[in-house]
Amino acid sequence: MLLELKRLTIPPGQKVLLQDVSWQEFEKILEDLGEHRAARIAYDRGLLEIMTPLPEHEVSKVIVSNLIEALLEELEIEFWCLGSTTFKNELMKQGIEPDNCFYIENERAIRGKNRLDLTFDPPPDLALEIDLTSRTHPHIYAALGVPELWRFVSGNLQINRLEEGQYIEVEYSPIFPNLPLKEIIPHYLNQCNIEGRNKTMKAFREWVREEKIKA
């Protein structure tokens, strides 16, 4: 299987599914694929998905991540961004690599750690998925206990909060209550295509400061 994976070429936006993959095989595949790769994985009780994102997917991921980081910085909220770190739980036989993720409330609990295993460590407080290729697996995130999942679908932001093991779409993020992020984040994402990144980020930071004063 490992030899076949090394020979495998997955075009951007496409995915490969492998069935009956044991946890030990999953761990070995992760090791052989390495951390510096474009492909993303999802593992659900023996079913392994390997997907390569589209270029526009990566652009949206970077800009939205920049906006989230700017939001946290302007609100003076400590956080740790772990990108597409592999999150896994051997007991649940599940694993996922988000487009990006943020430790916020649990930042102190993972500070200084180089490796995370959700069998022992807390999950990220916020996971981000850009759904240009319908890749998101909400049930895996829910099983791993990620409190908040943001999904971009057709240019729209969905904010999902975990309640009793299932995600419920809500209007406001529990992390950023009272901020109309479902409208604001897509707006500034689009602005980047018109005015450029730096001008857009400056405008967004100014908006956050104004909202902070109102609060």
N, C-alpha and C positions, 0 to 999 in steps of 0.2 A: 504493500500500500504506500509506504513512504517513497519508494522509488517512483511509483506512478505519480505521486503528488509533485515530486521534483520536476517531472517532465510536463506537468500540466500547465497549460496557459489558459487563463480565464479572461476573456475580453471585458473591458469596462462595462459595468451595468449588468453583467451576467453572473450566474452563480452555479455552483456544483453541490449536489447533495450526496452524502455518503451514509449508508445505512449500517446498522449493527456495529457501530464503532464503540469499543469498550472505553471505560474511563482511562485505563492505562494507555490505550492507543491514542486517545484524545490528547493526553499529556505529552506523549511522544511526538505527535504531529505538531503541537504548539512549539515544542522545543526545536524541531527540525525546520519549521517555517520561519522561526526567529521573530524578533520584535520589530525589526526595520523592514516592513513590507506594506504594500498597499492593500492587500486583501484583508477582509474582516471575517470573523468566524462567529458562529452561534452553535451551541451544542445543547440538545434536549433529549436526554435519556436514550442515547444511542444514535440519534440522528445528527449528523454534522453538516452544517452549511458553510461553504466558503464562497465569499462574494467579493468582487472587485468594484469599487465605486466609480461613478462617472466623474469626469473632471469638474463639471458644474456642481456636483455634490460636494466636492472638496472645497470649492470656493465659498459656497453657502455655509459650510461647517465652520470655516475659519472666521468669517465675518460675524456670524451669530455668536460664536464663542468669544470673540473680541467684545461684542456688545454685553454679554453676560459678565465678563471680567470687569469691564468699565463700570457696569451697574454696581457690582459688589464693591469695587474700589471707592466709588463716589459715596456709597452708603456706609463706608468704613466697616464692612463686614469681612472678617477673616475667612479665607477660603484656600483650598488647594485644588488645582486643576490637574487631572490625571489622564486627559486625552482618551485614547482608545485602549486603555489598560484592559487586560483580560480579567473579568470577574467570574469566579467559579465557585461552586459548592459541590464537593464530592458526594456528600450525603444525599443531595437532591439530584445529582447527576445532571447538572445544568451549568452552562457557562455562556457568556456573552461579551462582545466587545462593542461598546457604544461608540458613536461618532465623537462624543466628548462626555465628560462627567466632572462633577464638582462635589468635593467634600466641603460642607459649610458648617452645619451644627456638629458634625462628627470630625471636623478638621483636626482638632487636637488629638483625637483618638488614633489617627493614622500618621500624624506628623513624624517625619524622619524614617518611615518605613519604606523599603525598596520593593517589597513583595507583599501582595495582599491575597488573602484567601477568605472568602465569605463564610467558610465553615467556622472561622474564628473572628474575623474582622467585621466591622459594620459596613454596610453597603454605602455607596455614594448617596448624598442627599438629593442630587439632581442628575439625571441622565438626559442627554440630547441625542436625537436621531433625526437625520435629514432623509425623508422618505421619497427620494426620487425614483427608487427602484422597489418600493414596497418591501423593505427588508425587515423593519422593526418586528420584534417578537415580544409584545407586551407581557405575555404569560410568563416568559423567562424572567423579565425584570420584576414582575410581581412575586414570583416564587423566591427570588433572591432578596426581596424586601426593600427595593429602591422606592423611597417615599414619593418621589415626584419624577414624572417622565414627560419631557417636552418633545413633541413630534411636529415636524414641518411636513405638511401634506398639501400639494398643489399650491404652494406659496402661502398657506395659512398656518398659523401656530396653534397647536392644540396643547393645552396645559392639563395634564392628567395627574390626579392625586390618588394615592393608594388608600383604599378603604376596604377593610375586611377581606384582604387578599385579591381585590380587583381594582382596576383603575377607573376612576370616574372623571369625566371631563368637567373642568371648572372654569369660571371666568377669570379668576385671579389666582396667582401663584401663592400658596401658603408661605413661601419664603419671602415673597415681595408683595404683601397684601396691599390692596387699594391702588396698585399701579396697573394701568391698562396695557399690559405688555402684549396681549394678543393682537392689538392694533399697532402698538408702537414698534415692536421688534421687526415685523415684516416691513413697516414703513421705512425704517432706517436701513434695512437690508437692501431695499430697492433703491434708496438714495445713493448707496455706494456705486451703483451702476451709472448714476447720473453725475454726481458731484465728486466722486472719488472717496477713497477710504478715510484719509486724514480729516478732510472737511466734515465728513459724515460723523466720525467719531467725536470730533469737537462739538458738533451740534448736539449729539446724543448726550454727552457729558453735561452740557449746559441744561438740557431738558431735565436730567436727573437731579441736578442741583436745585432747579426751580421747584420740582416736585418735593424735594427734601425740605425746602423752606416752607411750603404749604402745609406739610405734615406737622 
